[in-house]
């Protein structure tokens, strides 16, 4: 633990104030002494009980706009994940700008923050040496690249002699800021020091991950730019615009350089309040720009289940009305919603398949959208005006699948229609035949299917006449065909005939970035079908959906949205509107797990060392840890230390 003798430090501080030198030079670190000298030279009264008044509101907002956009969002996310630990440690967190040394963000233990506020330490506080004397921000600015501790009487102002501060500079995309952790001196012990050290080290790693997130957003823009036909703006979590497409610049009447880097509420009236806590996510709003009426859609973008920003789109009212009135949807590529890399790759491959006449094999779990991709390929292809015939091979009795595919002549078998019946192959002539769950097709039918594909002809059951057809085949399965081949349940030659163009659709649990886009689409659709006006999801419901594993994939998500819109009483879907299976079946994957494991491990090791050091004397161990003996006994039992 950092060595600190309060009586010695206090005595030397008073001596320095009177005589401008130390009584015991070894009692005060050189960097603290240097800071005291700067404080004295600046004429700062060491006996002040509070800081000077905070900076003006205008200055604070200017700095928020200009310098600390990303730092603020990083801080808030960390506070959300670590708030309980900050409270347990009676700790608070602040962020300050490097250049102006002004605090712009605060969080953590409210009781402690309120106590500091009585001393004018909070948002807007100025921490220069001229204003506050020796303090962690002034200290960190003269000792860059390391953690800087100011403990108790090491402060120049009497106002902060009861506190312990640690600060370090953090490099972000927008420059450098200072992270500050605070606790009261009476609560400072080995555990608090370990917590502060761990928190700051991992905060730096978190900032780095956020920078990677922004890189992901840029990659996302590059991947989706050609596929996005709506008027679109990409913004970060604070509403700063970092991409705008051509259609949106046309609506706003400004070039991109006049838009990018600005706050979105400067251009879209009324949007500022949408990001406040009382509003939900996946928001749908009606607005007017000039003489035109638009529907504005806002939905979050996620990377690895963490929010990375928002997409804002504008749709003209007339176009929106046409979309929501399509009840009998024949899916096209514009209806395929998603932004994850795997989804965009499959969509790109499917677009290429649409320009080809080759057979397509689509694999993926049930509910991942295999038929939607098949329909989109058909509708975009040269056969788009022809029929699209879908057959679920798993839903047809084995003895009837031959007649379903190839048809039959009148009287061919008991129960057959007198006039006979055309099969799906005939019905799909000049179009596309979609064979879903082809892994469930019986072996004898696999042989007949392979022959029909090779010869482009077949015979009806009970007939000897060859019928020639021009059919493009798309097959799909949720089974591993290679495994079925090894088990002798699927023909290898048919597999090769089908596996010309391959799409492997990932389950929703592996591409949770797509959930917000799918929700946006389903809310639009079911608002129209059910005559409702739901605007989106609240944040807790969204987090619940992101944590859920979705064994039924997109189909299950769609059903969940339909059910929620039926029962929702407010403008936003809440957890109360979701099914119990989704809400209570969600595993509690906490962002604090790593913190918890770290503290248990460190505490266990520390107790082991102290028990060895004091030869098992529990009173001395408890005294050095700064905890009661009863608390030590509980920890010894927890870690099985004897």
Buried (B, 14 or more C-beta within 10 A) or exposed (E): EEEBEEEBBBBBBEBBBEEEEBBEEEBBEEBBBBBBEBBBEBEBEBEBEBBEEBBEEEBBEEBBEEBBBBBBBBBBBBBEBBBEBBBEBBBBBBBBBBEBBBBBBBBBBEEBBEBBBEBBBBBBBBBBBBBBBBBBBBBBBEBEEEBBBBBBBBBBBBBBBBBBBBBBBBBBEBBBBBBBBBBBBEBBBBBBBBBBBBBBEBBBEBBEEBBEBBEBBEEBBEBBEEBBEBBBBBBBBBBBBBBBBEBBBEBBEBEBEBBBEBBBBBBBEEBEEBBEEEBBBBBBBEBEBEEEEBBBBBBBBBBEEBBBBBBBBBBBEEEBEEBBEEEEEEBBBEBBBBBBBBBBBBBEBBBEBBEBEEBBBBBBBBBBBBBBBBBBBBBBBEBBEBBBBBBBBBEBEEEEBBBBBBBBBEEBEEEBEEEBBEBBBBBBBEBBBBBBBBBBBBEEBBEBBBEBBEEEEBBBBBBEEEBEBEBBBBBBBBBEBEEBBEEEBBBEEBBEBBBEBEBEBBBBBEBBBBBBBBBBBBBBBBBBEEEEEBBBBBBEBBBBBBBBBBBBBBBBBBBBBBBBBEEBEEBBBBBBBBBEEBBEEBEEEEEEEEBEEBBEEBBBEBBEEBBEEBEEEBEBBBBBBBBEEEEBEEBBEEBEBE
